């Protein structure tokens, strides 16, 4: 007989900025809140906290400030109305009953809520190139994680490549931690960067932060290569160097512009894509975010999704950064508590106004740092594009020439997206390649269908305890159908 699920008034998936803000707001209103996060400590990627609260390394200024900001937010989780459950993966959701299937230290169990707030965050984007699978090629967020959680540098001499403000922030943090920066390679040209920055004049604080970061890098004599991209990583068993190239307005590499750099670590970031697996399993309506060229979860002004009882906040409903995530977390927590009959001690109208302004800034940044389709020219046929299943770009292009125009059609052809990451890494890569090869708009190419479990879990978590093999009766396909052994 199935075990009866645990119950809570409000279940929050994700303990990043949005999830923590939602939990604290709802708990202070009087609601009973359960916060679920698959990692060992709350804070998410942005407010990642050190593994050891005391006696750890001394952090440089930019990291120490970020860690302290996160600590102030996380202190609210000590509220008696909040049950924080870390190391707990939410691998499935039932929209009809508002039940979450969990895998954690206590094993497999279910949690039924009166209201669910999805704050699952986002995944970093990457565009492949020859050598991108070499040890020493990592995401910018991974380098931040090692610095914040353990005070460790993942290398000595770095190249940062991609597009967006995270590259500058990461470069400053690496510099302050003692790293050498061979170059920062920004996809946008200097002219494009300055032209688009003009649209931020009304948000002078954000513009000031960007130019302040740029000034710090220039003072440290970090070479900043605007209008460039990484063309390939060098090395046999690990990164020993990198080749960068200039690109045209579409992002297509310009032959003859190659420059070779000696580095041992390459940090990449081409923006982010919202984590929408759980809302899609629940049946929540999705929309194409033109500013970030990706799909996200639709909500109304109260952050309610198309499924009654399920709300979404932060990156899950569209990229916006930590400031947006905190504001939307507060709003979602307030709305959820109000739906349950509580009176949140917070001005929702003020939150509405703050959210609109913060989202406007985020939309401007999204337009500034979009991927360029010409980068697909670097993804030669021998380059792997689905690392889990070792599928090459050539195999994908062959499938496209045979009529494939959607990601789900690639699965029976190539197994792309069927590995342990469930398409989180390769999904955006494949959408870019399909769009480049077919000429279809990105919004016409749907993401992989989300299926449970959203991440790998032990088989017994999905199917129940494994029976004693000595009592099994099974069909022998070698001896012929219908032949049974016991």
Rosetta blueprint (number, residue, H / E / L):
1 X L
2 X L
3 X L
4 X L
5 X L
6 X E
7 X E
8 X E
9 X E
10 X E
11 X E
12 X E
13 X E
14 X L
15 X L
16 X L
17 X H
18 X H
19 X H
20 X H
21 X H
22 X H
23 X H
24 X H
25 X H
26 X H
27 X H
28 X H
29 X L
30 X L
31 X L
32 X L
33 X E
34 X E
35 X E
36 X E
37 X L
38 X L
39 X L
40 X L
41 X L
42 X L
43 X L
44 X L
45 X L
46 X L
47 X L
48 X L
49 X L
50 X L
51 X L
52 X L
53 X L
54 X L
55 X L
56 X L
57 X L
58 X L
59 X L
60 X L
61 X H
62 X H
63 X H
64 X H
65 X H
66 X H
67 X H
68 X H
69 X H
70 X H
71 X H
72 X H
73 X H
74 X H
75 X H
76 X H
77 X H
78 X H
79 X L
80 X L
81 X L
82 X E
83 X E
84 X E
85 X E
86 X L
87 X L
88 X L
89 X E
90 X E
91 X E
92 X E
93 X E
94 X E
95 X L
96 X L
97 X L
98 X L
99 X E
100 X E
101 X E
102 X E
103 X E
104 X E
105 X L
106 X L
107 X E
108 X E
109 X E
110 X E
111 X E
112 X E
113 X E
114 X E
115 X E
116 X E
117 X E
118 X E
119 X L
120 X L
121 X L
122 X E
123 X E
124 X E
125 X L
126 X L
127 X L
128 X L
129 X L
130 X E
131 X L
132 X L
133 X L
134 X L
135 X L
136 X L
137 X E
138 X E
139 X E
140 X H
141 X H
142 X H
143 X H
144 X H
145 X H
146 X H
147 X H
148 X H
149 X H
150 X H
151 X L
152 X L
153 X L
154 X L
155 X L
156 X L
157 X E
158 X E
159 X E
160 X E
161 X E
162 X E
163 X L
164 X L
165 X H
166 X H
167 X H
168 X H
169 X H
170 X H
171 X H
172 X H
173 X H
174 X H
175 X H
176 X H
177 X L
178 X L
179 X L
180 X E
181 X E
182 X E
183 X E
184 X E
185 X E
186 X E
187 X L
188 X L
189 X L
190 X H
191 X H
192 X H
193 X H
194 X H
195 X H
196 X H
197 X H
198 X H
199 X H
200 X H
201 X L
202 X L
203 X L
204 X H
205 X H
206 X H
207 X H
208 X H
209 X H
210 X H
211 X H
212 X H
213 X H
214 X H
215 X H
216 X H
217 X H
218 X H
219 X H
220 X L
221 X L
222 X L
223 X L
224 X E
225 X E
226 X E
227 X L
228 X E
229 X E
230 X E
231 X E
232 X E
233 X E
234 X E
235 X L
236 X L
237 X L
238 X L
239 X L
240 X L
241 X E
242 X E
243 X E
244 X E
245 X E
246 X E
247 X E
248 X L
249 X L
250 X L
251 X L
252 X L
253 X E
254 X L
255 X L
256 X L
257 X L
258 X L
259 X E
260 X E
261 X E
262 X L
263 X L
264 X L
265 X E
266 X E
267 X E
268 X E
269 X E
270 X L
271 X L
272 X E
273 X E
274 X E
275 X L
276 X L
277 X H
278 X H
279 X H
280 X H
281 X H
282 X H
283 X L
284 X L
285 X L
286 X E
287 X E
288 X E
289 X E
290 X L
291 X L
292 X L
293 X L
294 X E
295 X E
296 X E
297 X E
298 X L
299 X L
300 X L
301 X L
302 X L
303 X L
304 X E
305 X L
306 X L
307 X L
308 X L
309 X L
310 X E
311 X E
312 X E
313 X L
314 X H
315 X H
316 X H
317 X H
318 X L
319 X L
320 X L
321 X H
322 X H
323 X H
324 X H
325 X H
326 X H
327 X H
328 X H
329 X H
330 X H
331 X H
332 X H
333 X H
334 X H
335 X H
336 X H
337 X H
338 X H
339 X H
340 X L
341 X L
342 X L
343 X L
344 X L
345 X L
346 X L
347 X L
348 X H
349 X H
350 X H
351 X H
352 X H
353 X H
354 X H
355 X H
356 X H
357 X H
358 X H
359 X H
360 X H
361 X H
362 X H
363 X H
364 X H
365 X H
366 X H
367 X H
368 X H
369 X L
370 X L
371 X L
372 X L
373 X H
374 X H
375 X H
376 X H
377 X H
378 X H
379 X L
380 X L
381 X L
382 X L
383 X L
384 X E
385 X E
386 X E
387 X L
388 X L
389 X L
390 X L
391 X E
392 X E
393 X H
394 X H
395 X H
396 X H
397 X H
398 X H
399 X H
400 X H
401 X H
402 X L
403 X L
404 X L
405 X L
406 X L
407 X H
408 X H
409 X H
410 X H
411 X H
412 X H
413 X H
414 X H
415 X L
416 X L
417 X L
418 X L
419 X L
420 X L
421 X L
422 X L
423 X L
424 X L
425 X L
426 X H
427 X H
428 X H
429 X H
430 X H
431 X H
432 X H
433 X H
434 X H
435 X H
436 X H
437 X H
438 X H
439 X L
440 X L
441 X L
442 X H
443 X H
444 X H
445 X L
446 X L
447 X L
448 X L
449 X L
450 X L
451 X L
452 X L
453 X L
454 X L
455 X L
456 X L
457 X L
458 X L
459 X H
460 X H
461 X H
462 X H
463 X H
464 X L
465 X L
466 X L
467 X L
468 X L
469 X H
470 X H
471 X H
472 X L
473 X L
474 X E
475 X E
476 X L
477 X L
478 X L
479 X L
480 X L
481 X L
482 X L
483 X L
484 X E
485 X E
486 X L
